[in-house]
Amino acid sequence: MTAAKKRVLVTGGAGFIGSHITEAYLAKGHEVWVVDDLSSGRRANLPADATFVEMDIRDGDGIRNLFREVRFDLVNHHAAQLDVRVSVADPAKDASINIMGLLNLTESAIEVGTSRFVFVSSGGVIYGEPEQIPTDETAPKAPLSPYGVTKLSGEFYLNYYRQVRGLDYVALRYSNVYGPRQDPYGEAGVVAIFCTRLLLDQPLTVFGDGAQTRDYVYVGDVVAANMLVSELDLADDNELDSRAFNVGTGVGTSVVGLADAIQGVSGTSPGCKHEKERPGELRHSTLNTEKIRAYGWAPAHSLEQGLHATYTHIANQRAGAPE
Ligand SMILES: NC(=O)c1ccc[n+]([C@@H]2O[C@H](COP(=O)([O-])OP(=O)(O)OC[C@H]3O[C@@H](n4cnc5c(N)ncnc54)[C@H](O)[C@@H]3O)[C@@H](O)[C@H]2O)c1
């Protein structure tokens, strides 16, 4: 352990990415609390050494009381409404979780003197259909969904809180994260969905021509980025983008290329079936990650390594083997 022991709150810690983050803070010797309402997270994802509080981040009194009781040094905020289609169908619900939930946390963090707030934004949605690929942090922001708007708004709120109310924060703008524990039934986890279909020996569904590109980053590398920015000393600068870091690989992979790579890892090849393009889907998204690399972070997993770990995990889970 290098850093002093801290009281850390991970929101969304029963979810895919948040559960890995929780494990990493525990491994560093910190005391970790998880707040999660289990709307998509699972108890089984929670490490035994974390203190679990089943709570909705929209419960302002509950959040305030928890902060007063524990006085968190560090908050890592992963809980969110993250389904683009839900945000389109019900923007008020999206805003109530992603904005009002965030404000409950920031107000309480200020009250108890939390020294850093790590906020998870999305490099896949806040830049819209980017002109420049790979896209760096200073690119124009043009979210095309209520989810993109609430993620970007979260950054603006935190920038306000830092400048005016003194709450220190860092925003991480993830590309497409994949790895063990990703929900194979949601809309976002194409890697988990493909792995599951291969295990059922079913063809992989590709929407449109499959030439759309995404930047697939392994969850272990995302965890390393979180650990880095939890401790990083940053310049006193009020620009929105100065507190934000893209987290991705910088490499675009087409959906068809991903399908080939996963079939290679699995050793099966049921092939792809093409379905109609989904309206509103971005054509290309790949992040420039030079900024965070300058602080010593780099993805440590190749796509093949990450896919292998994910496929093996899902196969073991389906076979009922321990994770
Ligand atoms: N998966 C990706 O590729 C990706 C990309 C960009 C950003 N993100 C962001 O990363 C974060 C984690 O996403 P994930 O992929 O691990 O999804 P996930 O659904 O596995 O995790 C979200 C967690 O938040 C919890 N949660 C949701 N609403 C809540 C509420 N109102 N109160 C308390 N808990 C609540 C869920 O139960 C779940 O455990 C989100 O903020 C998401 O926007 C993810």
The ligand as an SDF file (V2000), in Angstrom:
LIG
                    3D

 44 48  0  0  0  0  0  0  0  0999 V2000
  -19.9250    0.1950  -19.9010 N   0  0  0  0  0  0  0  0  0  0  0  0
  -19.4360    1.1550  -20.6690 C   0  0  0  0  0  0  0  0  0  0  0  0
  -18.9440    0.9040  -21.7830 O   0  0  0  0  0  0  0  0  0  0  0  0
  -19.4610    2.5850  -20.2070 C   0  0  0  0  0  0  0  0  0  0  0  0
  -19.0100    3.5920  -21.0760 C   0  0  0  0  0  0  0  0  0  0  0  0
  -19.0280    4.9090  -20.6480 C   0  0  0  0  0  0  0  0  0  0  0  0
  -19.4440    5.2280  -19.3600 C   0  0  0  0  0  0  0  0  0  0  0  0
  -19.8950    4.2280  -18.5430 N   0  0  0  0  0  0  0  0  0  0  0  0
  -20.3370    4.6090  -17.2020 C   0  0  0  0  0  0  0  0  0  0  0  0
  -19.7830    3.7240  -16.2450 O   0  0  0  0  0  0  0  0  0  0  0  0
  -20.6660    3.6090  -15.1230 C   0  0  0  0  0  0  0  0  0  0  0  0
  -20.8790    2.1430  -14.7840 C   0  0  0  0  0  0  0  0  0  0  0  0
  -21.4670    1.4720  -15.8990 O   0  0  0  0  0  0  0  0  0  0  0  0
  -21.5150   -0.1160  -16.0430 P   0  0  0  0  0  0  0  0  0  0  0  0
  -21.2720   -0.4160  -17.4680 O   0  0  0  0  0  0  0  0  0  0  0  0
  -20.6610   -0.7400  -14.9980 O   0  0  0  0  0  0  0  0  0  0  0  0
  -23.0600   -0.4120  -15.8000 O   0  0  0  0  0  0  0  0  0  0  0  0
  -23.8280   -1.1980  -14.6390 P   0  0  0  0  0  0  0  0  0  0  0  0
  -25.2850   -1.1050  -14.9650 O   0  0  0  0  0  0  0  0  0  0  0  0
  -23.2420   -2.5560  -14.4530 O   0  0  0  0  0  0  0  0  0  0  0  0
  -23.4950   -0.3220  -13.3550 O   0  0  0  0  0  0  0  0  0  0  0  0
  -24.3110    0.7340  -12.8840 C   0  0  0  0  0  0  0  0  0  0  0  0
  -24.6030    0.4800  -11.4230 C   0  0  0  0  0  0  0  0  0  0  0  0
  -25.3080    1.6020  -10.8870 O   0  0  0  0  0  0  0  0  0  0  0  0
  -26.3900    1.1100  -10.1110 C   0  0  0  0  0  0  0  0  0  0  0  0
  -27.4310    2.1500  -10.1180 N   0  0  0  0  0  0  0  0  0  0  0  0
  -28.1690    2.5670  -11.1760 C   0  0  0  0  0  0  0  0  0  0  0  0
  -29.0270    3.5370  -10.7860 N   0  0  0  0  0  0  0  0  0  0  0  0
  -28.8160    3.7290   -9.4650 C   0  0  0  0  0  0  0  0  0  0  0  0
  -29.3950    4.5890   -8.4920 C   0  0  0  0  0  0  0  0  0  0  0  0
  -30.3890    5.4400   -8.8100 N   0  0  0  0  0  0  0  0  0  0  0  0
  -28.9370    4.5380   -7.2220 N   0  0  0  0  0  0  0  0  0  0  0  0
  -27.9510    3.6700   -6.8720 C   0  0  0  0  0  0  0  0  0  0  0  0
  -27.3780    2.8230   -7.7530 N   0  0  0  0  0  0  0  0  0  0  0  0
  -27.8050    2.8510   -9.0230 C   0  0  0  0  0  0  0  0  0  0  0  0
  -26.8310   -0.1810  -10.7890 C   0  0  0  0  0  0  0  0  0  0  0  0
  -27.5670   -1.0490   -9.9340 O   0  0  0  0  0  0  0  0  0  0  0  0
  -25.4910   -0.7590  -11.2030 C   0  0  0  0  0  0  0  0  0  0  0  0
  -24.9360   -1.5670  -10.1820 O   0  0  0  0  0  0  0  0  0  0  0  0
  -21.9240    4.3970  -15.5020 C   0  0  0  0  0  0  0  0  0  0  0  0
  -21.8370    5.6810  -14.9140 O   0  0  0  0  0  0  0  0  0  0  0  0
  -21.8470    4.5100  -16.9970 C   0  0  0  0  0  0  0  0  0  0  0  0
  -22.5090    5.6490  -17.4920 O   0  0  0  0  0  0  0  0  0  0  0  0
  -19.9200    2.9230  -18.9340 C   0  0  0  0  0  0  0  0  0  0  0  0
  1  2  1  0
  2  3  2  0
  2  4  1  0
  4  5  1  0
  4 44  2  0
  5  6  2  0
  6  7  1  0
  7  8  2  0
  8  9  1  0
  8 44  1  0
  9 10  1  0
  9 42  1  0
 10 11  1  0
 11 12  1  0
 11 40  1  0
 12 13  1  0
 13 14  1  0
 14 15  2  0
 14 16  1  0
 14 17  1  0
 17 18  1  0
 18 19  2  0
 18 20  1  0
 18 21  1  0
 21 22  1  0
 22 23  1  0
 23 24  1  0
 23 38  1  0
 24 25  1  0
 25 26  1  0
 25 36  1  0
 26 27  1  0
 26 35  1  0
 27 28  2  0
 28 29  1  0
 29 30  1  0
 29 35  2  0
 30 31  1  0
 30 32  2  0
 32 33  1  0
 33 34  2  0
 34 35  1  0
 36 37  1  0
 36 38  1  0
 38 39  1  0
 40 41  1  0
 40 42  1  0
 42 43  1  0
M  CHG  2   8   1  16  -1
M  END
$$$$
